[in-house]
């Protein structure tokens, strides 16, 4: 397929696109949408509530209105229905956590030329903000997965399966929805110990602590314990180089019973590695943030699975946000 042709306006729109991104980030980070809530509030009132400068707040609010994220009537600002649903904290569909995660990546993305020149990550994590960044990332992943997980759990037949391994499962979103869709299934979330408080809080929220356990560990450096008949590896391959991906797949296969099902969910490139757009851009995100991470193609994932002894490898029909897909196989 021929790619879109570029003109000056399109190039400048992309080049300055970070202006809009940073405006959205500021609105979420400062809590503007949450302060407005269901009301109609002036810039001075919002600034006072947030301890901000009135001139600065007025400029931000006008820009958010120009973007269609707020509406303005007689110097008062109101949330749009979409902003009220997606950007007001504690709203059921709030996605502010993942927006804050993107905000935390801005400085590193500005150093992309350095990462390309050196082939090494450039992101510097502040120990002062480490907890804040971890919460934004984990809860952002939860927010995104909450949109996809119910449909995935309904579409994938786990009838008769008894024990699911959610490797690198973070807050346990997929384990939760697989268990909700399969009453006889129990699950184990295996991830770093720093993730455990978030996972347990989320699992408790769905009243599934009796069926979903959390095992702390590093699946690259440590062995995986237990016995399972289905394994779910969601969005973890892209964080590692191919050698470590092969290692984690072999470890997963080693704890699967004969006939066990392995499911790999990730952003999947085409076999030419030049599309789709999001997985290609995500490879740059991994260049900036990890020593060896990247997006992989379906062929690469299938080859890793086959080398670990997995058979009946196929890509499921699922098409997720940002071109995520699922490759499945049987041990």
C-alpha positions as a printed Julia matrix, in Angstrom:
331×3 Matrix{Float64}:
   0.0     0.0    0.0
   1.35    3.43  -0.95
   2.04    5.62   2.05
   0.52    9.1    2.31
   2.38   11.87   0.49
   3.64   14.71   2.64
   3.24   18.46   2.25
   4.55   21.42   4.25
   1.41   21.7    6.39
   1.45   18.02   7.33
   5.15   18.1    8.17
   4.76   21.17  10.37
   1.69   19.65  12.01
   3.69   16.6   13.04
   6.73   18.66  14.0
   4.72   20.81  16.38
   2.39   18.05  17.52
   4.06   17.96  20.91
   2.52   21.37  21.66
  -0.93   19.77  21.83
   0.41   16.75  23.7
   2.05   18.91  26.36
  -1.11   21.0   26.71
  -3.13   17.85  27.38
  -0.46   16.57  29.78
  -0.54   19.84  31.73
  -4.32   19.77  32.01
  -4.25   16.24  33.42
  -1.21   16.71  35.66
  -2.62   19.9   37.2
  -6.07   18.34  37.62
  -7.9    20.97  35.59
 -10.6    18.61  34.31
 -11.19   17.18  37.78
 -11.53   20.64  39.36
 -14.09   21.69  36.75
 -16.06   18.43  37.11
 -19.74   19.03  36.32
 -19.48   22.79  36.8
 -18.76   25.96  34.85
 -15.76   27.67  36.44
 -13.73   30.78  35.64
  -9.97   30.79  35.19
  -9.46   32.67  38.46
 -11.45   30.09  40.41
  -9.56   27.18  38.87
  -6.22   28.92  39.44
  -7.1    29.55  43.07
  -8.11   25.94  43.64
  -4.86   24.67  42.1
  -2.51   27.34  43.47
  -1.63   28.47  39.95
  -1.08   31.82  38.25
  -4.27   33.27  36.7
  -2.57   34.38  33.46
  -0.97   30.97  32.98
  -4.19   29.13  33.8
  -6.22   31.31  31.44
  -3.82   30.54  28.58
  -3.99   26.8   29.32
  -7.78   26.77  29.55
  -8.17   28.66  26.28
  -5.82   26.26  24.55
  -7.7    23.24  25.91
 -10.92   24.84  24.65
  -9.37   25.39  21.21
  -8.49   21.67  21.19
 -12.12   20.79  21.92
 -11.38   19.36  25.37
 -13.23   22.18  27.17
 -16.05   24.53  26.18
 -16.02   28.22  27.09
 -19.07   30.38  27.74
 -18.81   33.92  29.11
 -15.37   33.39  30.64
 -16.4    30.15  32.29
 -15.03   26.77  31.3
 -16.86   23.45  31.23
 -15.83   19.88  30.46
 -17.04   18.29  27.26
 -18.88   14.98  27.71
 -15.72   13.18  26.55
 -13.45   15.07  28.96
 -15.86   14.42  31.81
 -15.8    10.7   31.03
 -12.1    10.24  30.26
 -10.15   12.99  32.04
 -11.93   13.56  35.37
 -10.22   11.52  38.05
 -12.38    8.78  39.57
 -14.58    8.65  36.44
 -15.05    4.98  35.46
 -13.26    5.44  32.11
 -10.48    7.75  33.36
  -7.31    7.46  31.25
  -5.25   10.11  33.02
  -2.71    7.57  34.3
  -1.51    6.61  30.83
  -1.45   10.29  29.81
   0.83   11.0   32.79
   3.0     8.05  31.74
   3.37    9.72  28.33
   4.24   12.97  30.13
   7.05   11.21  31.98
   8.5    10.07  28.64
   8.67   13.51  27.0
  12.2    14.39  28.14
  13.56   11.04  26.95
  11.87   11.33  23.54
  13.53   14.73  23.1
  16.85   12.84  23.28
  15.93   10.42  20.48
  18.84   11.55  18.24
  21.26   10.62  21.04
  19.61    7.21  21.47
  19.86    6.55  17.74
  23.53    7.61  17.62
  24.51    5.51  20.63
  22.01    2.67  20.33
  21.41    2.93  24.07
  18.55    4.09  26.3
  18.66    7.74  27.32
  15.87    7.93  29.88
  17.02    8.99  33.33
  14.63    7.87  36.06
  14.43   10.15  39.07
  14.41    8.26  42.36
  12.31   11.11  43.77
   9.58   10.49  41.17
  10.02    6.74  40.86
   6.86    5.81  42.79
   4.8     8.38  40.89
   6.08    7.13  37.54
   5.52    3.47  38.49
   1.94    4.19  39.53
   1.24    6.11  36.31
   2.63    3.26  34.23
   0.9     0.4   36.04
  -2.46    2.09  36.42
  -2.19    3.36  32.85
  -1.72   -0.23  31.68
  -4.73   -1.17  33.8
  -6.86    1.55  32.2
  -5.91    0.45  28.67
  -6.28   -3.25  29.4
  -9.72   -2.68  30.93
 -10.94   -1.68  27.47
  -9.55   -4.76  25.73
  -9.51   -7.51  28.37
 -13.25   -8.26  28.63
 -13.52   -8.85  24.87
 -10.31  -10.9   24.77
 -11.49  -13.08  27.64
 -14.83  -13.7   25.93
 -13.28  -14.48  22.53
 -10.57  -16.91  23.68
 -11.96  -20.3   24.65
 -10.38  -21.42  27.94
 -13.09  -23.95  28.72
 -11.62  -26.82  30.72
  -8.46  -24.89  31.57
  -7.71  -24.82  35.29
  -4.66  -22.64  36.02
  -3.49  -19.58  34.09
  -0.03  -18.02  34.34
  -0.17  -14.26  33.7
   3.53  -13.6   33.15
   4.52   -9.98  33.73
   0.86   -9.35  34.42
   1.29   -6.04  36.25
  -1.97   -5.14  37.99
  -3.53   -8.43  36.84
  -6.18   -7.01  34.54
  -6.19   -9.91  32.07
  -6.01  -12.55  34.79
  -9.05  -10.93  36.37
 -11.12  -10.98  33.19
 -10.07  -14.48  32.2
 -11.24  -15.66  35.63
 -14.49  -13.69  35.4
 -15.21  -15.32  32.03
 -14.21  -18.81  33.24
 -15.6   -19.63  36.71
 -13.48  -22.8   37.07
 -10.2   -21.01  36.28
  -7.67  -19.77  38.81
  -4.68  -17.62  37.96
  -1.22  -16.63  39.13
   0.23  -13.21  38.31
   4.03  -13.36  38.16
   5.78   -9.98  38.18
   8.28   -7.8   40.05
   7.67   -7.3   43.77
   7.2    -3.55  43.22
   4.05   -4.41  41.26
   2.44   -6.51  43.99
   0.6    -3.73  45.91
  -1.09   -2.51  42.73
  -2.03   -6.04  41.65
  -3.48   -7.07  45.0
  -5.48   -3.86  45.21
  -6.93   -4.43  41.76
  -7.65   -8.13  42.34
  -9.39   -7.31  45.62
 -11.5    -4.71  43.83
 -12.97   -7.55  41.74
 -13.31   -9.83  44.78
 -10.99  -12.47  43.28
  -8.28  -12.83  45.94
  -9.42  -16.42  46.5
  -8.76  -17.34  42.85
  -5.87  -15.09  41.78
  -2.51  -15.12  43.56
   0.57  -12.96  43.04
   4.1   -14.4   42.92
   6.92  -11.83  43.03
   9.94  -12.51  40.86
  12.04  -11.58  37.85
  11.1   -13.88  34.97
  14.34  -13.09  33.12
  16.71  -13.87  35.97
  14.72  -16.43  37.98
  12.92  -19.67  37.23
   9.14  -19.76  37.04
   7.61  -22.13  39.56
   4.33  -24.02  39.46
   2.32  -25.94  36.88
  -0.15  -24.37  34.45
  -2.28  -25.34  31.47
  -2.48  -21.88  29.91
  -0.01  -18.97  29.86
  -0.68  -15.35  28.91
   2.3   -13.15  27.96
   0.89   -9.68  27.33
   3.06   -6.74  26.25
   6.26   -8.11  27.76
   8.27   -9.32  24.76
   8.79   -5.79  23.48
  10.68   -4.81  26.62
  13.5    -7.3   25.96
  15.98   -8.31  23.29
  15.42  -11.49  21.29
  17.68  -13.63  23.5
  15.76  -12.77  26.65
  12.44  -13.18  24.83
  13.47  -16.7   23.84
  14.53  -17.35  27.42
  11.2   -16.26  28.92
   9.26  -18.29  26.36
  11.32  -21.41  27.12
  10.77  -20.89  30.86
   7.04  -20.51  30.27
   6.87  -23.65  28.14
   8.74  -25.58  30.85
   5.92  -25.01  33.37
   3.08  -25.75  30.95
   1.46  -29.16  31.06
   1.26  -31.25  27.89
  -1.45  -29.71  25.72
  -1.01  -26.39  27.49
  -1.88  -23.22  25.6
   0.52  -20.27  25.29
  -0.8   -16.86  24.19
   1.51  -13.98  23.26
  -0.1   -10.53  23.04
   1.96   -7.6   21.75
   2.27   -4.81  19.19
   3.13   -6.74  16.02
   5.15   -5.43  13.08
   4.8    -6.63   9.5
   7.57   -8.82   8.11
   9.27   -5.79   6.49
   9.38   -4.02   9.91
   8.15   -0.74   8.36
   4.58   -0.84   9.67
   2.03   -0.61  11.05
   2.86    2.86  12.36
   2.36    2.37  16.1
   4.51   -0.77  16.48
   7.23    0.96  14.41
   7.13    4.03  16.66
   6.99    1.81  19.72
  10.33    0.29  18.72
  11.77    3.81  19.08
  10.14    4.08  22.5
  11.92    0.87  23.49
  15.22    2.19  22.06
  14.89    5.25  24.29
  13.85    3.36  27.42
  15.43   -0.12  27.33
  18.82   -1.65  26.47
  17.47   -4.08  23.85
  13.67   -3.87  23.63
  11.8    -3.58  20.33
   8.58   -4.49  18.56
   8.58   -7.9   16.87
   6.93   -9.29  13.76
   4.54  -12.23  13.73
   7.27  -14.27  12.05
   9.77  -13.49  14.77
   7.31  -14.36  17.55
   6.29  -17.58  15.8
   9.94  -18.57  15.36
  10.64  -18.01  19.07
   7.67  -20.18  19.99
   8.66  -22.93  17.54
  12.24  -22.98  18.87
  10.8   -23.57  22.36
   8.84  -26.61  21.12
   5.47  -24.94  20.66
   3.26  -26.39  17.91
   0.04  -25.4   16.12
   1.23  -21.79  16.06
  -1.31  -19.35  14.65
  -2.34  -15.73  14.86
  -5.78  -15.15  16.33
  -8.29  -12.84  14.66
  -8.08  -10.33  17.54
  -7.04   -6.82  16.47
  -6.4    -4.57  19.45
  -5.74   -0.88  19.85
  -2.46    0.3   18.3
  -2.18   -2.84  16.19
  -1.74   -5.31  19.0
  -2.34   -8.95  18.13
  -2.22  -12.42  19.68
  -0.09  -15.35  18.55
  -1.12  -18.7   20.05
   0.35  -22.18  20.21
   0.13  -25.51  22.0
   2.84  -27.34  23.97
